[in-house]
Amino acid sequence: MNLTTLTLFVFASGLIIATPGPTVLLAMSNGARHGLRVACWGMAGAVLADMVLVAMVAGGLGMLLAASEAAFQALKWVGALYLAYLGWRLLRQDAALVLPAGQDEARPPMGPVFARSFLVALSNPKALLFMSAFLPQFIDTRAPLLAQYLALAATLAVLNLLAMTAYAGLGRRMARGLRTRGLRWLNRLCGATLIGLAATLALYRRGGP
């Protein structure tokens, strides 16, 4: 892989990652509810999931998922149901749990924040299928593959961290600027969007328009 190929990968991946998806919505929600420090644990979970996905693509498991309709459907419904569950929880979340700046906030256990983002990123079969089709376009099969996949994985990690940090910061600023009613609507917006993404995933058909 040469510098030109890596630059193209950065631009293409950056455009895709900047588009709001489940992990950046969780980052924004975590930033609004708990602050950037706690949100970083969710970011770490999402980045780790991306590294696992890249490893699966490099190992050929992405192609196995593409070939197995039963495995695809099982993972698709697990991902859709989990997204819907997280969205439902946000819809029911009391805005009072999002405290204005300057007040002490009970920080949640870091483990659940990490696990939620990790599971959301890992349980989306569209992400694995996309990476299976996208990443090989930037791989030079004449050169050692491991170093190239490591470079792509590191690039994805940096881009994802930048995007999620931006969304988490946006969520935190909105939490500080909004009153209780506005915070309640922010929860509802994030929750409804996650449920909408869950429905989109549930209706997704491979090879369809």
N, C-alpha and C positions, 0 to 999 in steps of 0.2 A: 504494500500500500504506500503510495507516494503522498506528498503534501497536498497536491491538488485534489486527490480523491478524499483525503481526510477533511479538507476544507469544504468540499461539496457535502460530505456527510454531516458536518457541523451545521451548515445552513439548512439542509433538508430536515434534519432532526429537530433543530431549533424551532422551525415553523410548526412542526407537528406537536412538539411538546408544549408550545405556548398556547395551543388550543385547549380550552378548559375541558378537563376530564375528571374522573372520580378522584384520582390522587391529589390533584391540585385543589379540588373542592374541599377535600378533607384537610389539606394544609391550611386553606383559608378559614375553615371552621375551627380547626385547632388553634390557629392564631388568634381568632376572635374570642374564643372561649377561655383559652389558657395562657396565651402569650407565646412569643417566639421560642422561648427556651423549651417549653413542652412540645411545641409544634415540630421542633428539630428531631424529636424521637420518631414522630410519624414520618418525617422526611427520610430518616435513616431506614425505616421499614420499607418504604417505597423503593428506595435505591437498592436495598438488598434484594428485593423481589426482581427488580430489573436485571441485576447481575445473575440471578438464578435463571431468568428467562434467556439471557444471552448464552449462558452455559448450556441450557437445553437446546437452543438452536445449534450451537457448535457441536453438540453431541448427537444431533439428528433427531431429538425427541419432538421437535416442532413438526417435522415431516411425518412422524408417527401419528401425532394428533391429527394432522391434516388427512391422513389415510383412514383413521378410525372414526366413523360417524358416532358410534356409541360413546367413545371417550370424549369427543367434542361436545355432544349433547349433555353429558353428565357435568362436565366442567362449566359449560355455558349456564346451566340452570343453577349450579352452586353459586357462581358469580352473580347472576341476576338476583337470586334470593337474598344473598348477603348485602348487595347494594340496596335493595328495597328495604331490608331490615334497618340498615344504617340511616336511610332517608326517613323512615318512619320514626326512628328515635329522635332525629333532629326536629321533625315536625312536632313532636310532643315535648321537646326540650323547653323548659321555662327560661325565658330571657333573663330572669333574675340570677341565673347561674353565671351569666356573663357580667362580671363586675366592672364598673367604670375604673379608669386609671386612678391610681392613688389609694385604692382600697386593697386590703390583704385578700388574697385569693388562695383557697385550698387547692393545692395542685393534685391532680389525679395521679394514680400509679402510672409510671412511664411504660410499663409492659403492655397494657391494653392499647395505649396510643400507638405504640410501635406495631403491635400485632394487627390492629385494624388496617393500617395503611399497607402492611405487608400482604395481608390476605386479599385486600381489594386489588392490588396490582397483580398478584400471582394467580388469582382465580378468574381472570378475564382471558378466555381463549382467543379472542380477537387480537389481543396484544401479542400472544405467542405466534399466531398465524401471520400477523403483520411482520413481526421480526424475522420469521422464517423466510418471508418473501423479500424483505427490505435489506437486511444486513448482508446477505451474500452478494448483493450488487456492488458492494464496496470491498469485497475480498478478492485479492489476487491469489488464485489457486496455485500459481507458480512459486509463491513465497511461503515461508512458514506460517501456518494458520493461527497457532496459539497467540503469537505476538499481535497479529492483526485483530483478533477477537478481543484481546485484552485492551488494545487501543480504543476500539469501538465502545467497549463496556465503560472504560474510564471517561470517554467523551460523553456518553449518555448520562453517567452519574453526575458529572459537572453541570450539564444542561438541565437535568431534572432538579438538581439542588437550587440552581438559580431561579428556575420557574416557580418552584414550590416556596422558596423564600420570599419571592415577590408577592405571591398570593397570600402567604401567611401574614406578611407585613400589611398588605391591604386589608385583610380581615381584622387585624389588631387596630388599625387606624379607624376602621368603620365602627368597631366596638367602642372605641373611646369617644367617637363623635356622635353616636346615636344614643337616644334615650331608650327606656325599657321597651316601648312599643316598636321602635325601629329595630332593636336587637331581636325581638320576637319575629319580626318579618325577615330578618337576615337568616335566622334559623330555618324559617319556613322556605325561604328561597333555596337555600342549600339542600334542605331535605327533599323538596319537590324536584329539584334538578337531579339528585341522586336516584330518586324513584323513576324519573323519566329516562335516565341512562340505563337503569335496570330493565325497563320495558323495552328499550331499544336493543339491549343485549339479548333479551328473551326472544324477540322477534327476528333476530339476525339469522340469515340463512346463507351458508357458504355458496358462492357462485351466483348469488342473486344480484339484482340491480342495486 
